[in-house]
Amino acid sequence: MKLYKTGYYDDESNEHKVVWTGTQADAKAEEKQLKGAFMRHILTTPVDVPVDKAGLLGFLNENQ
């Protein structure tokens, strides 16, 4: 399964944040919204997520 991870830097909180989306179209819409809010350093990358139970649990534990 493929998800899209959009990372950005939030100037107000001085933190790096991440938003996960399920489709490329949703990821593009999220990027557009973040750019409209003047967020910086926006980067979206596709991530392959395992679908078997053990792989999914490992993925979720690593990406809390």
TADARA-V828831 format. One record per helix or strand of 2 or more residues. SS is the DSSP state (H for helix, E for strand). FROM is the first residue (numbers start at 1). LEN is the number of residues. Records with the same first field share a line. If there is no record, write none. Layout:
SS = FROM-LEN / FROM-LEN
This chain:
E = 2-9 / 15-7 / 40-9
H = 24-13 / 53-10
